Amino acid sequence: MAHHNLDELDRKILKLISEDARIAFLEVARACNVSGAAIHQRIQKLSKNGIIKGSKFIIDPEKIGYETCAYIGLFLKDPENFDQVVKELKKIPEVVECHYTTGGFDMFIKIYAKNNHHLLNIIHDKLQPLGLSRSETIISFNSAIDRQLPVVDMDDEVEEDEVEVEDSAEPFIE
């Protein structure tokens, strides 16, 4: 994955739009002290580079009847079937995330179900036929933290750390 260096303007734009995806470009321009055209160009560049992956309305699953959130570790009978299993998982609307992982699981998924009975049906009727040797389910009672990664420039932090080390370093004497 490519790492993109962000300048101060990029970071400020990302901070503003991540706090409010519906903020007007003109308002972002005023906050950044640049033209609306400059903001438009920067956002297009950030989108083209894959830094911004669109904007969306976030629907609260519980408010529309999906009261059970579960994380399921999947163990495949034949791990070579990853691609086929992912293709089939995409057809299950309750599956909202799928990760390849290290450790014991072949895959790790997040699903929403209307209740525990619905969760059982999803596991039995939709997941087991995908060629699982077994699965481990963890039900989430509540999300204590749910946020995006904050916009920071790791390069600046590294440079600051390096400067501190350089300034405090004693000459090496043998």
ZIUR-V938413 format. One record per backbone hydrogen bond with DSSP energy under -1.0 kcal/mol. CO is the residue of the C=O (numbers start at 0). NH is the residue of the N-H. If there is no record, write none. Layout:
co=CO nh=NH
co=CO nh=NH
This chain:
co=6 nh=10
co=7 nh=11
co=8 nh=12
co=9 nh=13
co=10 nh=14
co=11 nh=15
co=12 nh=16
co=13 nh=17
co=14 nh=18
co=15 nh=19
co=19 nh=22
co=23 nh=27
co=24 nh=28
co=25 nh=29
co=26 nh=30
co=27 nh=31
co=28 nh=32
co=28 nh=33
co=34 nh=38
co=35 nh=39
co=36 nh=40
co=37 nh=41
co=38 nh=42
co=39 nh=43
co=40 nh=44
co=41 nh=45
co=42 nh=46
co=43 nh=47
co=44 nh=48
co=45 nh=50
co=45 nh=51
co=46 nh=49
co=60 nh=65
co=61 nh=64
co=64 nh=66
co=67 nh=112
co=68 nh=139
co=69 nh=110
co=70 nh=137
co=71 nh=108
co=72 nh=135
co=73 nh=105
co=73 nh=106
co=74 nh=132
co=74 nh=133
co=77 nh=80
co=78 nh=81
co=80 nh=84
co=81 nh=85
co=82 nh=86
co=83 nh=87
co=84 nh=88
co=85 nh=89
co=87 nh=90
co=88 nh=91
co=91 nh=94
co=93 nh=111
co=96 nh=109
co=98 nh=107
co=106 nh=73
co=107 nh=98
co=108 nh=71
co=109 nh=95
co=109 nh=96
co=110 nh=69
co=112 nh=67
co=113 nh=66
co=114 nh=118
co=115 nh=119
co=116 nh=120
co=117 nh=121
co=118 nh=122
co=119 nh=123
co=120 nh=124
co=121 nh=125
co=121 nh=126
co=122 nh=127
co=126 nh=129
co=127 nh=130
co=127 nh=131
co=130 nh=76
co=133 nh=74
co=135 nh=72
co=137 nh=70
co=152 nh=156
co=153 nh=157
co=154 nh=158
co=155 nh=159
co=156 nh=160
co=157 nh=161
co=158 nh=162
co=159 nh=163
co=160 nh=164
co=161 nh=165
co=162 nh=166
co=163 nh=167
